[in-house]
Amino acid sequence: MSTPTDPWNQQPDDKNSGGWDPKSWSKNMKIGIGVAAGFVGLVILGAVAPEPNQEQSADASPAPTVTVTETVTETATPEAPESTAIEEDTDTPDPTPTSEDTEDEETSDKAELPDFTGKQLQAAQDGAQGAGFYFLDSDDATGQGRMQLWDRNWQVCSQEPAGGESYSTDETVTFHNREVRRDLPLTPGLLPP
């Protein structure tokens, strides 16, 4: 009974042969060597062969240049006498807003800001956006400088500007919050010790 031979651990059959016997190599080993040789050949061919655009540009003749000429003739027109009076341009609108314009702008940009004190931070943010306020900020009311990563774990202690009045919707609403912990009840305005 013969044992299978390992092609990577072969010894020369004859002292004069000086290498491996290709007849004893496995089929997969022969395929692998062929693929590697083909890949090396493609790399060498790619490095030596010129780019297709370079080959075409050397043989092609330059494209003809087309020149378009247009003839313009001028006729003399009598000049109008210069006027010393200043002409008023009536097409330009007046840049000063009227009282009607400013009233419309103020009413369109104002909305009533509800009071969110005691609410969960996420609910307060959703409510402020629902009221038309999109510039929102929040901070740790305890002074510890913690970030509010999970908005549902924070309670609004106070807000700026105060709720219940109308403000410009461009106003930034800042919520001052405390972290909701199991050992502290949800009480408006209560800050942890």
ROSE-4610 file (N, C-alpha, C; in Angstrom, 1 decimal, always signed):
// ROSE-4610
residu = [M/M/M/S/S/S/T/T/T/P/P/P/T/T/T/D/D/D/P/P/P/W/W/W/N/N/N/Q/Q/Q/Q/Q/Q/P/P/P/D/D/D/D/D/D/K/K/K/N/N/N/S/S/S/G/G/G/G/G/G/W/W/W/D/D/D/P/P/P/K/K/K/S/S/S/W/W/W/S/S/S/K/K/K/N/N/N/M/M/M/K/K/K/I/I/I/G/G/G/I/I/I/G/G/G/V/V/V/A/A/A/A/A/A/G/G/G/F/F/F/V/V/V/G/G/G/L/L/L/V/V/V/I/I/I/L/L/L/G/G/G/A/A/A/V/V/V/A/A/A/P/P/P/E/E/E/P/P/P/N/N/N/Q/Q/Q/E/E/E/Q/Q/Q/S/S/S/A/A/A/D/D/D/A/A/A/S/S/S/P/P/P/A/A/A/P/P/P/T/T/T/V/V/V/T/T/T/V/V/V/T/T/T/E/E/E/T/T/T/V/V/V/T/T/T/E/E/E/T/T/T/A/A/A/T/T/T/P/P/P/E/E/E/A/A/A/P/P/P/E/E/E/S/S/S/T/T/T/A/A/A/I/I/I/E/E/E/E/E/E/D/D/D/T/T/T/D/D/D/T/T/T/P/P/P/D/D/D/P/P/P/T/T/T/P/P/P/T/T/T/S/S/S/E/E/E/D/D/D/T/T/T/E/E/E/D/D/D/E/E/E/E/E/E/T/T/T/S/S/S/D/D/D/K/K/K/A/A/A/E/E/E/L/L/L/P/P/P/D/D/D/F/F/F/T/T/T/G/G/G/K/K/K/Q/Q/Q/L/L/L/Q/Q/Q/A/A/A/A/A/A/Q/Q/Q/D/D/D/G/G/G/A/A/A/Q/Q/Q/G/G/G/A/A/A/G/G/G/F/F/F/Y/Y/Y/F/F/F/L/L/L/D/D/D/S/S/S/D/D/D/D/D/D/A/A/A/T/T/T/G/G/G/Q/Q/Q/G/G/G/R/R/R/M/M/M/Q/Q/Q/L/L/L/W/W/W/D/D/D/R/R/R/N/N/N/W/W/W/Q/Q/Q/V/V/V/C/C/C/S/S/S/Q/Q/Q/E/E/E/P/P/P/A/A/A/G/G/G/G/G/G/E/E/E/S/S/S/Y/Y/Y/S/S/S/T/T/T/D/D/D/E/E/E/T/T/T/V/V/V/T/T/T/F/F/F/H/H/H/N/N/N/R/R/R/E/E/E/V/V/V/R/R/R/R/R/R/D/D/D/L/L/L/P/P/P/L/L/L/T/T/T/P/P/P/G/G/G/L/L/L/L/L/L/P/P/P/P/P/P]
num = [1/1/1/2/2/2/3/3/3/4/4/4/5/5/5/6/6/6/7/7/7/8/8/8/9/9/9/10/10/10/11/11/11/12/12/12/13/13/13/14/14/14/15/15/15/16/16/16/17/17/17/18/18/18/19/19/19/20/20/20/21/21/21/22/22/22/23/23/23/24/24/24/25/25/25/26/26/26/27/27/27/28/28/28/29/29/29/30/30/30/31/31/31/32/32/32/33/33/33/34/34/34/35/35/35/36/36/36/37/37/37/38/38/38/39/39/39/40/40/40/41/41/41/42/42/42/43/43/43/44/44/44/45/45/45/46/46/46/47/47/47/48/48/48/49/49/49/50/50/50/51/51/51/52/52/52/53/53/53/54/54/54/55/55/55/56/56/56/57/57/57/58/58/58/59/59/59/60/60/60/61/61/61/62/62/62/63/63/63/64/64/64/65/65/65/66/66/66/67/67/67/68/68/68/69/69/69/70/70/70/71/71/71/72/72/72/73/73/73/74/74/74/75/75/75/76/76/76/77/77/77/78/78/78/79/79/79/80/80/80/81/81/81/82/82/82/83/83/83/84/84/84/85/85/85/86/86/86/87/87/87/88/88/88/89/89/89/90/90/90/91/91/91/92/92/92/93/93/93/94/94/94/95/95/95/96/96/96/97/97/97/98/98/98/99/99/99/100/100/100/101/101/101/102/102/102/103/103/103/104/104/104/105/105/105/106/106/106/107/107/107/108/108/108/109/109/109/110/110/110/111/111/111/112/112/112/113/113/113/114/114/114/115/115/115/116/116/116/117/117/117/118/118/118/119/119/119/120/120/120/121/121/121/122/122/122/123/123/123/124/124/124/125/125/125/126/126/126/127/127/127/128/128/128/129/129/129/130/130/130/131/131/131/132/132/132/133/133/133/134/134/134/135/135/135/136/136/136/137/137/137/138/138/138/139/139/139/140/140/140/141/141/141/142/142/142/143/143/143/144/144/144/145/145/145/146/146/146/147/147/147/148/148/148/149/149/149/150/150/150/151/151/151/152/152/152/153/153/153/154/154/154/155/155/155/156/156/156/157/157/157/158/158/158/159/159/159/160/160/160/161/161/161/162/162/162/163/163/163/164/164/164/165/165/165/166/166/166/167/167/167/168/168/168/169/169/169/170/170/170/171/171/171/172/172/172/173/173/173/174/174/174/175/175/175/176/176/176/177/177/177/178/178/178/179/179/179/180/180/180/181/181/181/182/182/182/183/183/183/184/184/184/185/185/185/186/186/186/187/187/187/188/188/188/189/189/189/190/190/190/191/191/191/192/192/192/193/193/193]
x = [+0.8/+0.0/+0.9/+0.6/+1.4/+0.7/+1.5/+1.0/+1.0/+0.0/-0.1/+1.1/+1.7/+2.8/+2.4/+3.1/+2.9/+3.8/+3.2/+4.0/+4.9/+4.6/+5.4/+6.6/+6.5/+7.6/+8.3/+8.5/+9.1/+10.6/+11.2/+12.7/+13.0/+14.1/+14.4/+14.6/+14.0/+14.1/+15.5/+16.2/+17.5/+18.5/+19.6/+20.6/+21.0/+20.9/+21.3/+20.1/+18.9/+17.7/+17.7/+18.1/+18.2/+16.9/+15.7/+14.4/+13.3/+12.1/+10.9/+10.5/+9.8/+9.3/+7.9/+7.6/+6.3/+5.3/+5.6/+4.6/+3.9/+4.6/+4.0/+3.2/+3.1/+2.3/+0.8/+0.1/-1.4/-2.0/-3.2/-3.9/-4.2/-4.6/-4.8/-3.6/-2.4/-1.2/-0.8/-1.0/-0.7/-1.6/-2.9/-3.8/-3.4/-3.0/-2.6/-1.4/-0.4/+0.8/+0.5/-0.5/-0.9/-1.6/-2.5/-3.2/-2.2/-1.3/-0.3/+0.6/+1.0/+1.8/+1.0/-0.2/-1.1/-1.2/-1.4/-1.6/-0.3/+0.9/+2.1/+2.3/+1.9/+2.0/+1.1/-0.1/-1.0/-0.5/+0.1/+0.7/+1.9/+2.7/+3.8/+3.3/+2.3/+1.7/+1.1/+0.4/-0.2/+0.8/+1.9/+3.0/+3.7/+3.8/+4.5/+3.6/+2.3/+1.5/+1.1/+1.0/+0.7/-0.8/-1.3/-2.7/-3.3/-4.6/-5.2/-5.3/-5.6/-5.7/-4.4/-3.2/-1.9/-1.6/-2.0/-1.7/-2.5/-3.8/-4.6/-4.2/-3.8/-3.5/-2.2/-1.3/-0.1/-0.3/-1.3/-1.5/-2.5/-3.4/-4.5/-4.0/-4.7/-4.3/-5.2/-4.7/-5.5/-6.8/-7.8/-9.1/-9.0/-9.8/-9.7/-10.4/-9.9/-10.4/-11.4/-12.5/-13.6/-13.6/-13.6/-13.7/-14.9/-15.7/-16.9/-16.6/-16.9/-16.7/-18.1/-18.3/-19.5/-19.2/-19.9/-19.7/-20.8/-20.3/-21.3/-21.1/-22.1/-22.0/-22.8/-22.2/-22.8/-23.3/-24.4/-25.0/-24.9/-24.6/-24.5/-25.9/-26.1/-27.4/-27.2/-28.1/-27.8/-28.0/-27.1/-27.1/-28.1/-28.8/-29.8/-29.0/-29.5/-28.9/-28.9/-27.8/-27.8/-28.7/-29.4/-30.3/-29.7/-29.9/-29.3/-30.3/-31.5/-32.4/-32.2/-32.4/-32.2/-33.5/-33.4/-34.6/-34.8/-36.1/-36.4/-36.8/-36.2/-36.5/-37.7/-38.8/-40.0/-40.2/-39.3/-39.4/-38.8/-38.0/-37.3/-38.3/-38.5/-39.4/-38.7/-39.5/-39.0/-38.5/-37.2/-36.6/-37.1/-37.7/-38.2/-39.5/-39.6/-40.9/-41.9/-43.2/-44.3/-44.7/-45.6/-46.1/-46.9/-47.5/-48.3/-47.3/-46.2/-45.2/-44.6/-44.3/-43.7/-44.7/-46.0/-47.0/-47.1/-47.1/-47.3/-46.1/-44.9/-43.7/-43.7/-44.1/-44.1/-45.1/-46.3/-47.3/-47.0/-46.4/-46.1/-45.0/-44.1/-42.9/-43.1/-44.3/-44.5/-45.4/-45.1/-46.0/-45.9/-47.0/-47.0/-46.1/-45.2/-44.4/-45.0/-45.4/-46.0/-44.9/-45.4/-44.6/-44.3/-43.0/-42.7/-42.0/-42.1/-41.5/-42.1/-41.3/-41.7/-41.9/-41.9/-42.0/-40.7/-40.9/-39.7/-39.1/-37.7/-37.0/-37.4/-37.6/-38.0/-39.4/-40.3/-41.6/-41.6/-40.8/-40.7/-40.1/-39.1/-38.5/-39.6/-40.3/-41.3/-42.4/-42.8/-43.9/-43.4/-42.1/-41.6/-41.6/-41.2/-41.1/-42.5/-43.5/-44.9/-45.4/-44.9/-45.4/-44.7/-43.7/-43.0/-41.6/-41.1/-39.7/-38.8/-37.8/-36.9/-35.5/-35.2/-33.9/-33.9/-33.5/-33.6/-32.2/-32.0/-30.8/-31.2/-30.3/-30.5/-29.2/-29.3/-28.1/-28.5/-27.4/-27.6/-27.8/-29.0/-29.4/-28.6/-28.0/-27.3/-25.9/-25.5/-24.2/-23.0/-23.4/-22.3/-21.9/-22.5/-22.1/-22.3/-23.2/-23.4/-24.2/-24.0/-24.7/-26.0/-27.0/-28.3/-28.3/-27.7/-27.6/-29.0/-29.6/-31.0/-32.0/-32.6/-33.5/-34.7/-35.0/-36.1/-35.7/-34.4/-33.9/-33.7/-34.2/-34.1/-35.4/-35.5/-36.7/-36.4/-37.3/-37.2/-37.5/-36.5/-36.6/-37.1/-36.5/-36.9/-36.6/-37.1/-36.8/-36.6/-35.9/-35.7/-36.1/-36.9/-37.7/-38.9/-39.5/-40.5/-41.7/-42.4/-43.6/-44.8/-45.8/-47.0/-47.1/-46.1/-46.1/-45.7/-46.0/-45.6/-44.2/-43.5/-42.1/-41.9/-40.8/-40.4/-40.0/-40.4/-40.1/-38.6/-37.9/-36.4/-35.7/-36.4/-35.9/-35.3/-34.2/-33.6/-34.3/-34.9/-35.5/-34.5/-34.1/-33.1/-33.9/-33.7/-34.3/-33.2/-33.4/-32.5/-33.1/-32.3/-32.8/-32.0/-32.6/-32.0/-32.2/-31.3/-31.4/-32.4/-33.3/-34.3/-33.7/-33.7/-33.1/-34.2/-34.0/-35.0/-35.2/-34.2/-34.3/-34.9/-35.2/-35.8/-37.1/-38.1/-39.4/-39.4/-40.3/-40.4/-41.3/-40.6/-41.2/-40.7/-41.6/-41.1/-40.3/-39.2/-38.3/-37.4/-37.5/-36.7/-35.4/-34.3/-33.0/-32.4/-31.7/-31.1/-30.0/-29.8/-28.8/-27.4]
y = [-1.2/+0.0/+1.2/+2.2/+3.3/+4.5/+5.4/+6.6/+7.7/+8.6/+9.7/+10.6/+11.2/+12.0/+13.5/+14.2/+15.7/+16.4/+17.1/+17.8/+18.8/+19.4/+20.4/+19.9/+18.6/+18.0/+16.9/+17.0/+16.0/+16.1/+15.0/+15.0/+14.6/+15.0/+14.6/+13.0/+12.4/+11.0/+10.6/+11.4/+11.0/+12.2/+11.8/+12.9/+13.8/+13.3/+14.1/+15.0/+14.7/+15.5/+16.9/+17.1/+18.4/+19.1/+18.5/+19.2/+18.3/+18.9/+18.1/+17.5/+16.4/+15.8/+16.3/+17.1/+17.6/+16.6/+15.3/+14.3/+13.9/+14.1/+13.7/+14.9/+16.0/+17.1/+16.8/+17.4/+17.2/+18.1/+17.8/+18.5/+20.0/+20.2/+21.5/+22.3/+21.7/+22.4/+22.9/+22.1/+22.5/+23.7/+23.6/+24.7/+26.0/+25.9/+27.1/+27.8/+27.0/+27.5/+28.1/+27.5/+28.1/+29.5/+29.6/+30.8/+31.9/+31.6/+32.5/+33.0/+32.1/+32.5/+33.4/+33.1/+33.9/+35.3/+35.4/+36.7/+37.5/+36.9/+37.6/+38.1/+37.3/+37.7/+38.9/+38.9/+40.1/+41.3/+41.2/+42.4/+43.0/+42.1/+42.5/+43.1/+42.5/+43.0/+44.4/+44.6/+45.9/+47.0/+46.6/+47.6/+48.0/+47.1/+47.4/+48.0/+47.6/+48.0/+49.5/+50.3/+51.7/+51.8/+52.9/+53.2/+53.4/+53.0/+53.1/+54.5/+55.5/+56.9/+57.4/+57.0/+57.5/+57.0/+55.7/+55.2/+55.8/+56.1/+56.8/+58.2/+58.9/+60.3/+60.5/+59.6/+59.7/+59.5/+58.7/+58.4/+59.3/+59.9/+60.7/+62.1/+62.6/+64.0/+65.0/+66.2/+67.1/+67.5/+67.8/+68.2/+69.5/+69.8/+71.1/+72.1/+73.3/+74.5/+75.2/+75.5/+76.3/+77.7/+78.7/+80.1/+80.7/+81.4/+82.0/+83.5/+84.2/+85.7/+86.3/+87.4/+88.1/+89.6/+90.1/+91.5/+92.4/+93.5/+94.4/+95.8/+96.4/+97.8/+98.7/+99.8/+100.8/+102.0/+102.5/+103.7/+104.8/+106.0/+107.1/+107.5/+107.7/+108.2/+109.5/+110.5/+111.8/+111.6/+112.3/+112.2/+113.1/+112.7/+113.6/+114.5/+115.8/+116.7/+116.2/+116.5/+116.1/+116.9/+116.3/+117.0/+117.3/+118.4/+118.7/+118.3/+118.0/+117.6/+116.1/+115.8/+114.4/+113.6/+112.6/+111.8/+110.8/+110.6/+109.7/+108.4/+107.3/+106.0/+105.5/+105.3/+104.9/+103.4/+102.6/+101.1/+100.5/+101.2/+100.6/+100.7/+99.6/+99.6/+100.3/+100.9/+101.6/+100.6/+100.7/+99.7/+99.8/+100.9/+101.1/+100.4/+99.4/+98.7/+99.6/+99.3/+100.1/+99.4/+100.0/+99.4/+98.2/+98.1/+96.9/+95.7/+95.9/+94.9/+94.4/+95.3/+94.8/+94.1/+94.5/+93.8/+92.4/+92.2/+90.8/+90.0/+90.5/+89.7/+89.3/+90.2/+89.9/+88.9/+88.9/+88.0/+86.6/+86.6/+85.3/+84.6/+85.3/+84.6/+84.4/+84.7/+84.6/+83.4/+82.7/+81.6/+81.6/+81.0/+80.9/+79.7/+79.9/+78.8/+78.2/+76.9/+76.3/+76.2/+76.0/+75.8/+74.3/+73.9/+72.5/+72.0/+72.9/+72.5/+71.3/+70.3/+69.1/+68.0/+68.3/+67.3/+66.6/+65.4/+64.7/+65.5/+65.5/+66.3/+66.0/+64.7/+64.4/+64.9/+64.8/+65.3/+66.9/+67.5/+69.0/+69.4/+68.7/+69.0/+68.8/+67.7/+67.4/+68.5/+68.9/+69.9/+71.3/+71.6/+72.9/+72.9/+71.8/+71.8/+71.8/+71.2/+71.2/+72.6/+73.4/+74.8/+75.8/+75.2/+76.0/+76.5/+76.1/+76.5/+75.3/+75.6/+74.6/+74.8/+75.9/+76.2/+75.8/+74.6/+74.1/+73.8/+74.0/+73.7/+73.1/+72.4/+71.8/+71.7/+71.8/+71.7/+71.0/+70.7/+70.0/+71.1/+71.1/+72.1/+72.0/+70.8/+70.6/+71.2/+71.7/+72.3/+71.3/+70.0/+69.0/+68.9/+69.6/+69.6/+68.3/+67.5/+66.2/+66.5/+65.6/+65.7/+64.9/+65.3/+64.6/+63.7/+62.5/+61.5/+60.8/+60.4/+59.8/+60.8/+61.5/+62.6/+62.1/+60.9/+60.3/+60.2/+60.2/+60.1/+61.4/+62.5/+63.8/+64.5/+65.3/+66.1/+67.6/+68.3/+69.8/+70.4/+71.1/+71.9/+73.3/+73.9/+75.3/+75.5/+76.5/+76.8/+78.3/+78.6/+80.0/+80.1/+81.0/+81.9/+81.2/+81.9/+81.3/+80.9/+79.9/+79.4/+80.3/+80.1/+80.8/+82.2/+82.6/+83.9/+83.6/+84.6/+84.5/+85.1/+84.3/+84.7/+84.5/+85.0/+84.8/+83.3/+82.7/+81.3/+81.1/+82.2/+82.1/+82.1/+82.3/+82.4/+81.0/+80.9/+79.6/+79.3/+78.1/+77.7/+76.8/+77.1/+76.4/+75.7/+74.4/+73.6/+73.3/+73.6/+73.2/+72.0/+70.9/+69.6/+68.9/+67.9/+67.1/+65.6/+64.8/+63.4/+62.7/+61.9/+61.2/+59.9/+59.8/+58.7/+58.0/+56.7/+56.0/+56.5/+57.1/+57.5/+58.9/+59.6/+60.9/+60.9/+61.5/+61.5/+62.6/+62.5/+63.5/+64.6/+65.6/+66.8/+68.0/+68.9/+70.1/+71.0/+71.4/+72.3/+71.7/+70.4/+69.8/+69.4/+69.9/+69.5/+68.5/+67.5/+66.5/+67.2/+66.7/+67.3/+67.2]
z = [+0.0/+0.0/+0.0/-0.9/-1.0/-0.3/+0.3/+0.9/-0.1/+0.0/-0.9/-0.6/-1.7/-1.5/-1.4/-0.7/-0.5/-1.5/-2.5/-3.5/-3.0/-1.8/-1.2/-0.4/-0.2/+0.6/-0.1/-1.4/-2.2/-2.3/-2.3/-2.5/-3.9/-4.5/-5.8/-5.9/-7.0/-7.2/-7.5/-8.2/-8.7/-8.3/-7.9/-7.5/-8.6/-9.8/-11.0/-11.5/-11.1/-11.6/-11.0/-9.8/-9.2/-8.9/-8.9/-8.7/-8.6/-8.7/-8.6/-9.9/-9.8/-11.0/-11.3/-12.4/-12.7/-12.9/-13.2/-13.4/-12.1/-11.0/-9.7/-9.1/-9.7/-9.2/-9.3/-8.4/-8.4/-9.5/-9.9/-10.9/-10.4/-9.2/-8.6/-8.6/-8.3/-8.2/-9.6/-10.6/-12.0/-12.4/-12.0/-12.4/-11.7/-10.4/-9.7/-10.3/-10.7/-11.3/-12.6/-13.4/-14.7/-14.5/-13.5/-13.3/-12.8/-12.0/-11.5/-12.7/-13.5/-14.7/-15.6/-15.8/-16.7/-16.1/-14.8/-14.1/-14.3/-14.1/-14.2/-15.7/-16.6/-18.0/-18.3/-17.8/-18.0/-17.4/-16.2/-15.6/-16.4/-16.9/-17.8/-19.1/-19.7/-20.9/-20.7/-19.6/-19.2/-19.0/-18.5/-18.2/-19.5/-20.5/-21.7/-22.8/-22.9/-23.9/-23.7/-24.8/-24.7/-24.5/-24.0/-23.8/-25.2/-25.3/-26.6/-27.1/-26.2/-26.6/-27.1/-26.5/-27.0/-28.4/-28.7/-30.0/-31.1/-30.8/-31.8/-32.0/-31.0/-31.2/-31.9/-31.9/-32.7/-34.2/-34.5/-35.9/-36.6/-35.8/-36.3/-36.7/-37.7/-38.1/-37.3/-37.1/-36.3/-37.0/-36.2/-36.8/-37.4/-38.5/-39.2/-38.3/-38.4/-37.6/-38.4/-37.8/-38.5/-38.0/-38.9/-38.5/-39.0/-38.2/-38.6/-38.5/-39.6/-39.7/-39.9/-39.1/-39.2/-39.5/-40.4/-40.8/-40.2/-39.5/-38.9/-39.5/-39.9/-40.4/-39.4/-39.2/-38.3/-39.1/-38.7/-39.3/-38.2/-38.6/-37.7/-37.3/-36.0/-35.5/-34.8/-35.0/-34.3/-32.8/-32.1/-30.6/-30.1/-29.0/-28.3/-27.5/-27.3/-26.5/-25.0/-24.3/-22.9/-22.1/-21.2/-20.3/-19.0/-18.4/-17.1/-16.0/-16.3/-15.2/-14.9/-13.6/-13.2/-13.4/-14.1/-14.4/-13.2/-12.8/-11.7/-12.3/-11.8/-12.2/-11.5/-12.2/-11.6/-11.5/-12.2/-12.2/-10.9/-10.2/-9.0/-7.8/-7.1/-5.9/-4.8/-3.9/-2.7/-1.7/-1.3/-0.4/+1.0/+1.4/+2.7/+2.9/+3.9/+4.0/+4.6/+4.2/+4.8/+6.0/+6.8/+8.0/+7.8/+6.6/+6.3/+6.1/+5.5/+5.2/+6.6/+7.5/+8.7/+9.6/+9.6/+10.3/+9.8/+8.5/+7.9/+8.3/+8.3/+8.6/+10.1/+11.0/+12.4/+12.7/+12.1/+12.5/+11.9/+10.7/+10.1/+10.7/+11.4/+12.1/+13.6/+14.1/+15.5/+15.8/+16.9/+17.4/+18.9/+19.5/+20.9/+21.3/+22.3/+22.8/+24.0/+24.0/+25.2/+26.3/+27.5/+28.7/+28.8/+28.7/+28.7/+30.0/+31.0/+32.3/+32.9/+33.3/+33.9/+32.8/+31.6/+30.5/+30.2/+29.6/+29.1/+28.0/+27.9/+27.0/+25.5/+25.2/+23.8/+23.5/+24.5/+24.2/+24.1/+24.9/+24.8/+23.4/+22.9/+21.6/+20.5/+20.6/+19.6/+19.6/+20.8/+21.0/+20.5/+20.7/+20.2/+18.7/+18.1/+16.7/+16.1/+16.8/+16.3/+16.4/+17.3/+17.4/+16.4/+15.7/+14.7/+15.1/+16.3/+16.8/+16.5/+15.6/+15.1/+15.6/+16.2/+16.8/+18.2/+18.6/+19.9/+20.5/+21.8/+22.5/+23.9/+24.4/+25.8/+26.5/+27.9/+28.7/+30.0/+30.7/+32.0/+33.1/+33.7/+34.7/+36.0/+36.2/+37.5/+37.5/+36.3/+36.2/+36.0/+35.8/+35.7/+34.2/+33.3/+31.9/+31.1/+31.6/+30.9/+29.6/+28.7/+27.4/+27.5/+26.8/+26.8/+25.6/+25.8/+24.7/+24.5/+25.5/+25.4/+25.9/+25.0/+25.4/+26.3/+26.2/+27.0/+28.4/+28.7/+30.1/+30.8/+30.2/+30.8/+30.9/+32.0/+32.3/+32.2/+31.6/+31.5/+32.8/+33.4/+34.6/+34.4/+33.3/+32.9/+31.5/+30.9/+29.5/+29.3/+28.2/+27.8/+26.4/+25.9/+26.6/+27.4/+28.3/+29.1/+28.2/+28.6/+27.8/+28.1/+27.2/+27.4/+26.6/+25.9/+25.2/+23.8/+22.9/+21.5/+21.3/+20.5/+20.1/+18.7/+18.1/+16.8/+16.6/+15.6/+15.4/+15.1/+14.8/+14.7/+16.0/+17.1/+18.4/+18.8/+19.4/+19.9/+21.3/+21.4/+22.6/+23.3/+24.6/+25.3/+26.5/+26.6/+27.6/+28.7/+29.9/+31.0/+31.7/+31.7/+32.0/+33.2/+33.7/+34.7/+34.3/+34.6/+34.3/+35.2/+34.6/+35.3/+35.9/+37.2/+37.9/+38.7/+39.0/+39.7/+41.1/+41.7/+43.1/+43.2/+42.1/+42.1/+41.4/+42.0/+41.3/+40.2/+39.3/+38.2/+38.7/+39.2/+39.8/+39.0/+38.5/+37.8/+38.7/+38.1/+38.8/+39.9/+40.1/+41.2/+40.6/+41.2/+40.7/+41.7/+41.2/+42.2/+43.0/+44.3/+45.2/+44.7]
